[in-house]
Every structure is written in structure tokens, then in C-alpha cells.
């Protein structure tokens, strides 16, 4: 790779990235509100009382893992953006980790404290309920607290969901952060983008096939998804002629739509348990769709900004650049961290009172979710915003 062959691409801020982040986080909340009612053995029986048409109407809420895959791709994309022009991390890799730690860890640990405090204040949160929240039981045990403090809870299934079940992905992403300066950037600088991408695919998916799924709990292929996001950043913004040609000649939007259709054809007929055991198939497809979308949206946004064009944007960019989507993206990390206990706090008394599963589902989607958004926004102002690096060159890089 010849870093001196052309000047770096102009610095641009793509607001649509916040829109993606915000919509993905909101979808996760709806997904968990849905699973809170339908995600346990007893709930499987209770869902028989839910009108079949309603179950069909909310089936689109079953794909929460897709949002996590998008977050990982987006993380690689955003963290690579400020590196594309120079090939180096600003301040070196130690400063890079410090920036990531300051951005990610304070809200994360604050959310742990909040969850444990809620369990103390509301004892029913630590009682078995045969709902999704049951996976967090024994929150105060050493085997729950210590792995969460060390961000290694994703290493074992018995640790992963304790305290606050979405947090396992924060640990996964935190670990991947270290691999950007240690593996991806050295490969990119020495051998080029193609070798970096192929090596990351082998390292990420190899354990699944070589070890027969032994390490699947840790989802090692997320490293590959992260690398695909980094690859998309280079293709999207590099001023090297070969990448300019690549992003201009391939119809990225249409390619993304094709793989979205392929993904839909595969997953829509499947039951939920199939999705849980075949993420190594679905996650790469989600990543390809995300990569194509990022490249297409970045190219469109950059062209309009550089040409100072007021021509209409695509419908997707209109949605992603809308004020409400961007605003939601600003506190999406807080939303991801604290929504689960709020959903349980509202739903478990309803279940104890033997409220019908249909009504519980309606309350979860129509009431608990907006309440979770509001509380998350307050949490953001108290525990996340004070640590935001306002003028950091890679400030757009934080994802879930």
C-alpha cells in the first residue's frame, strides 16, 4: 500500500452514522421487549394465547443479533476513518486505548452499579420469573461481578448474561479494540488492504470450522466483521485511485439490496432457535449488507457535500440523517446499556399479576420501550456525556 501516492481524502463528518447507531439500538430495545414476553419456555406456551396475526406482525423483532453485527461493522468503520489518510493512530496505540477506555468504560461501570442497585431496591428482580430476565440471576456472585469488571464475561456462557444481559457485546468489542493496532493496521501498512481483510476473515471464522464451534460462545467471527468495517472505511474515503475506482464502479447499493434479499430468504422461514445456532452464517450476510450500505451512503454524502449540492438524498439517507435518528444515536450507547432492567422492572409485576401475554407484549412495545428511551437519555447526561471527547478526531467511533 502506497500511502504517499495521493493526498488524504478531505475530512468529512457523516451524520448518518449516528442515525444507523440510533436505529440499531432502538431495534435492540424492541427486540428485548418482545423476548421479555416470548423468550422463555413458559412464554412459549403463553404465546399460544396471542392472536396468530399479532405474532406474525411482530416476527420482525426476532433478529436482535443483526443489530449487534451492525454495531461491530460500524465500529471498525468509524475507528478506521481517521486512520485512512495517514495510516497511523493519532497519538499511538496507547493513547488510542486510553481514548476508547474513557469513552466506553465509565458508562459501562455506571450501568453495572445501576443494575445492581435496582436488584437491591426491587427484590423481585432476583426472583426466578421464567422470562428473559432470568439469565441475569445471581448478579451479586463473584462469578457474575468479577468477569464483568474485567470485561471477560463473554468468555463463558455462564458469565455472559449476568447482571445485564446485553453487556456481553461490550466486552467483545472492548477486546477487539486491541486488535486494530496489533493486527489489522500492521497488516494493512505492510501488505495492503486485501491481505488485511483475508487474514482477518481467516482469523475470525477459522476457529468455528477448525475447532468445531468450541469457541463460538465468544463469537470470534466478530473480529472479521470489525475488519470488514475497517475495509469499508478505506474503500469509502481513500483518495488512492484504485479505491476511488472501486467505489465508483461497483453499484454498492444494489449489491447490498441483493444480499439483504438473500438474508431475508434464509432467515424468515426459520424458527428462533435456528437463528441462535446459525449466527456464523447470518452475521457475515448482515455485515456485507452493512458494508455496502456504508460505502454507498458515504459516497453519496461526500459527493453532495463536496459539490455543495442540494439535490435530494436517497430515502435511506433522509431517514438516517433525520434529527430524531441522529439525536437517538447520540445516546444509543446508554440506551443499549440500561434498557434491559427497565423492561424487566415494568414487565415482571405484570406477569405476577397474571396479565395476559398479549397485553404484556403491547405494554412492552408501546410503553416500556419509550420509558427505557427516556431513562436512558437521563443516564446519558449523567454518566456518558461528561466523558465524551468533544474534539476527538475519532469521536464518531464509539459503538455498542
Secondary structure, 3 states (H helix, E strand, C coil): CCCCCCCCCCCCCCCHHHHHHHHHHHHHHHHHHHHHHHCCHHHHHHHHHCCHHHHHHCHHHHCHHHHHHHHHHHHHHHHHHCCCCCCCCCCHHHHHHHHHHHHHHHHHHHHHHHHHHHHHHCHHHHCCCCCHHHHHCCCCCHHHHHHHHHCCHHHCHHHHCCCCHHHHHHHHHHHHHHHHHHHHHHHHHHHCHHHHHHHHHHHHHHHHHHCCCCCHHHCCHHHHHHHHHHHHHHHHHCCCHHHHHHHHHCCHHHHHHHHHHHHHHHHCCCCHHHHHHCHHHHHHHHHHHHHHHHHHHHHHHHHHHHCCCCCCCCHHHHHHCCHHHHHHHHCHHHHHHHHHHHHHHHHHHHHHCCCCHHHHHHHHHHHHHHHHHHHHHHHHHHHHHHHCCCCCCCHHHCCC
